[in-house]
Amino acid sequence: MAELIFDESSRTWLIGGAATSYVVRLAEDTPRHVHWGAPVDAATARALPAGAPELPELQVRGGVEWEYRGHTMGEGRLGIVLRDRAGPLEITLHYRVVEDSDVIERWITLRHTGTEAVTLLRADSAGFALPARAGYRLSHVVGAWAGEFQLRRSGLPVGETVITSRRGGNIPETNPWVMLDAGDATEDHGEVWSAA
């Protein structure tokens, strides 16, 4: 059963899946990633230190300065609304827990609320921060016709890693799925973070 809790005193949201928790805190009007992993209760979530900004990779010519405007919660969904203090952009960070699972969907919506032009240079739907672990391992699949889903594993390099296709779309050579673990996860044991 999906769990959504907002602690007003610490401005912390706890999003619970079947066996995981995702925690976001508002620190000086910036949503910050707090936790993604083993289940935690509201008291533990309040006590955890805030981490990296929760905003997506968003680049706007001239920059933005976000101000918290409110949130909506219900039926396994959370929306955190921010507005640019000086410009016409409004952003909503969306979270949805897939019932009876540990899947948390994340995406953003942008809304232009004025008349002046805005140049949006980049808008990624979501990014996430992982807890500090030594030796993260990256897993993904590659393939070809009649040989799809060949597992590839490597150490996670410093900097940007890109898994893409120059042929467009989801094709056997590049499946849009990645998994990260601390290098010791097996089929039956270990912490694993995944995105698709």
Beta strands, then each sheet from edge to edge (+ up, - down):
strand 1: 3-7
strand 2: 12-16
strand 3: 21-27
strand 4: 30-37
strand 5: 58-60
strand 6: 66-74
strand 7: 77-84
strand 8: 89-97
strand 9: 104-112
strand 10: 120-123
strand 11: 137-142
strand 12: 150-155
strand 13: 178-181
strand 14: 192-195
sheet 1: 1+ 2- 3+ 4-
sheet 2: 5+ 10-
sheet 3: 6+ 7- 8+ 9-
sheet 4: 12+ 11- 13+ 14-
end
